[in-house]
Amino acid sequence: MAGRKERLMTVGDSDVKRAIGYMILSAFGFTFMNVFVKYLVHFNAYELVFFRSLGSLFFTMGFLWQQRISILGNQRKLLVLRGLAGVTSMTLFFMSLKYLPVGTSVSVRYIAPIFAALFAVVLLKERIKGWQWIFFLMSFIGVIVLKGFDGQVSFVGLSLALGAAVASGLVFIIINRIGQGDHPVVIVNYFMLIATLVGGVLAIPNWIMPEGWEWLLLLSLGIFGFFGQLYMTKAFQGAKTNIVAPFKYTEVLFTGVIGFFWFDEMYGLWSLLGISLIVGGMVLNVWYKTRLMASKSE
C-alpha cells in the first residue's frame, strides 16, 4: 500500500514538473515574440500586428478545419468584441516597445488583472477582497516608482503600455462572459482573424516592404505567439494555478536579460524596484485567489 502511495506521489510530482516546464517554454515563446517585435520596431505597429496575427491564424484555422469545428462560433457579438479589445491591447503594447525597454513594457502589461478585477466590480458586480486591494496597490506603486523615480522611462511609452493592460483586462472579462459557450480555439481564431484584418488595413498607408530575413522574423511572430499560448494552456491544465502561474512572470526576466545583451537596455535601481513591485503584487494576487478558491471547495 505504501509503495502504491509513493508511486502516485512520484507521478504527481512528475506532472507538476512537466507543467512548470510547459509554462517556462511558454514564457520563452512570448519572450522571443516580444524581442523580435522590439527588433522590428522600425515597422509600424499595425504591420507588426498583421504579421503576428497572420502567423497564428494559420495554426488556429488549421486546427478548426481538422476538427471540423465551425469558425463562426455561437456568441458572435462577444467574440467580435473580444477580438477588437485584443487587437487594441496588442497594438498599444507593440507601440510601447518603441519607447520603453522590452522588460519594462512586459511588466506594465502584466497589471492587466487589476483592470480585469475593476471591470468585474463594475460590470459583473463581483467583489474584491481586502488583501487583493493591497496586492493591487503594491503593483500600482511599482508603476509609480517606474515613472516617478526613473527619468529614463518615457511617459508616452508608459501610457501606451497601461492602455494595453486596460484593454487586456477587458479581454479577460469578455472571455469570462463567453465561458464554455464557444471552443477556446474559436475564441483565439476570432482574435487572430480580426487582428489580421484590422492590422492589415491600417498598415497600408505606411506599409514598409520587408527585406531578406525580415520576412522570416515577421512570420515567426505568430509562430512564437501561438506556441507561447499553447504551452501556457497545457501548463494550466497540468497543475494548480498557484503552482504554475508565478512561472509565467519569468517572461519579464527573460525579456529583460535579452534586452540587456541584444539592445543594450539598462535598468536602473528604481526600474528594477518598480518591476519587482509590479510582478510581486501580481504573483501574490494569484496565490491569494487560489487559496480562496481552495478554501471554498473544501
N, C-alpha and C positions, 0 to 999 in steps of 0.2 A: 504493500500500500504506500509505504514511504517512498519507494522507488518510483511509483507512478506519479506522486506529487512532484518529485524532483524533476521528472521528465516534463510535466506540464509547466512547471516554473521556467524550465530551460526554454521551452517553446515560446512562452510568453515573453521572456527576455529577448529572444531572437526576433520576435515580431516587433518589439519596441525599437530595437537597434535598427531593424530594417526601415521602420517608419521614420526614424530620425535621419537615416541615410537618405531617404527619399526627400525629406524636407531640405537637407543640405544641397542635394542635387538641384532641387527647385530654386534655391537661393542662388546657386551658380548660374542657372539658366537665366533668371531675371537680371543677375549681375552683368552677364555678357551682353544682354539686350540693352541695358542701361548704358554700359560703357561704349558700345558701338553707336548708340544714338548720340552720345556726347562727342564721339569722334566725327560723326557725320553732321554736326550741328550747323555746318555751312549750308546744308539743305534746309528749306523752310519746314516748319513743324508739320504742316499739312501733308507734305510729301513723305515725311517720315512716318506719319500715321497711316498713310496709304500703303506703304510697303510693309510696315509691321502687321497691319490687318490682313493684307492680301496673302502673306505667307501663312498665317494661321488659318485663314479661310479655306485654304487648300486641304488642311487636315480635318477641319470640322465638317465641311461639305462631304468629304470622302467618307467620314465615319457615318454620317446620317444616311448617305446613299447606300453604303454597305449594309447598315442595319435596317434599311427600309423604313426610316423614321421621317415623317413629314417635316419639311423645313419651315412650314408656316406656323406651327405651334398652335396653342389654344387661346392664350391670353395675349392677343396680338398688340393691344394698346400698351399694356405694361411692358411687353417685350421691346417694342419700339422705343418707349420711354427709357428703358434700361440701356438700350443701345446709344441713345442720344446723350444720356448722362455719362456713359462710359467713354464715348469719343470726346466729350468735353474735358473729362478728367485726364485722359491720355494726352490730348493736345496741350493743355496747360502744363502738364508735367514735362513734356518734351520741350516746350518753350522755356521753362525754368532752367533747364540744363545749359542754356546759352549764357546764363548769368551767374549760376551757382556751381560750386564743386558738386560732383555727382553724388557723393556721400551725403552732403547736406540736403540736396533735393529729395533723395530717397527717404531720409529721416523725417523731413517735414511731411511728406506724403503719407507717412505711416500714422499720422494722428487722425486719419480718416475715421477710425472707430469712435472718436469723440463726437464728431459731427453726426455719425450714424445714430449714436445714443441720443443726441439732442433732437434729431429728426424724429426718432421713435417716441420721444416725450410729446412732441407737438402733434404728430400725425397718427401715431398708434396708441397714444395715451399710456405709454409704458412709464415705469418709474426707475430712476437711477438711485442706487444705494449710496449711503454716505461715503463709504470707502472709495467707491468709484469716482466720486467728485474729487476726492483727494488725489487719486492717481491721475485723473484728467488735468487737474491743476498743476501737478508735477510736470506733465508733458508740455502744457502751455507755458509754464515758466521756462522750460527748455527753449521754446521758440523765442521768447522774450530775451533770454540770455544770448541766443544766436545773433539777433539783430541789435539788441541794445548795447552789447558789450564788445561785439566783434565788428569793427568798422569795415571789414573787407566783405561782409555779407551784403549783397545787393538787395535793396528794398523791392525793386521790381521782380527780381527772381524769387524772393521770399513770398511775395504776394501771389505770384503765379503758382508756386508750389502749394500754398494754402488753398488757393482756388481749386487746384487738383484734388486736394484732400476733401474739400467740401463736396465736390461732385462725386467723388468716390464714396463718401458717406451716404449720399443719396442712392447710389447704386446698391449698397447693402440693404437699404430699406425696400427698394423695389424688388430685389431678389427675394427678400423675406415675404413680400406680398404675393409674389408668383408662387412661392412654396413648391409643393410637389406637383403643381398643375402642368408643368412642362419639363421635358427632359433637360438635364443640365447642359448637354451639348447644343440643344436647340437655343438655349439662352445665350450661350457663348457665340453661337453661329450668327444670331441676330446682331450681336455687338460687333463681330468682325465684318459682317456684310454692310452694316450702316457706317462703320468707321471707314471701310474701303471706299464706299460711295462718297461720303462727306469729305474725307481726306483727298480723294482723287479730284473731285470737282473744285475744291478750294485751292488745291495746289496748282491748277492750270495757269493762273496769271503769273506766278513766279516759279514755274517749273524749271528745274535745273537737270539737264541730262546727265545721268551718271556716267562715269568713265572707268574702264578697266575693272578692277576688283571691287569698286564701289557697288556694282550690281550685286555681287556676292554678299557683301556686308549688308546691304539694304534688304535683300531677300532673307538673310539669316535672322533678321529681327523677329519675323513671325515665327521662325522655327524655334528660336530660343524662348520666345514668349509662350509658345504652345507647350513646349516640354516643361517649362517652369510651372505652368498651370497644371499640367498632367501629374507631375511628381508631387506637387503640393496637395492635390486631391488624394493621391494614393497615400500620402503621409497621414492625412486626417482620417482616412479610412482604416489605417493600420494601428493607431494608438490614440490614447485620450488627448484631447485638445491641450490640456495644461502641460503635457509632456512634450509634444512636438511643436506647438505654436511659438514658443520662445526661440526655437532654432530658425524660424522664418526671418528673424531680425539679424541673422548672420549676413544677410544681403547688405546691410549697412556697412558691416566690417569689410566684406569682400570688395564692395564698390569703393570704399574709402582707400583701401590698400592699393587697388589697381589704379585709382585716380591719382594717388601719390606718385607711383612709379611711371605711369604712362603719360599723365598730363601735368606732372609736377605740381599738383594741387597740394597746398599746405593747409593744415588745420591747426589754428592756434588753440591755446588753453581754453578760452571761452567757447570756441566752437565745439571742442571735444566735450566740455561740460554740458553745453546745450544739447548736443546729440545724445549724450548719456542720459540726461533727464527725460528726453522725449522717448527713447527706447525703453528706459527703465519703467516709466509710467505705464506704457502700453503693455509691457510684459506682466507687470503687477496686476493690471486690469484683467488680462487673460486668465491669470492664475486665480484671481478672486472670483470671477464669473464662473469658472469651472468648479471651484469649491462650493459656490452657491447651488449650482445645478446638481452636484453630487449629494449635498445635504438634503435637497428636496426629494431626490429619488430614493433616499433611504427610508 
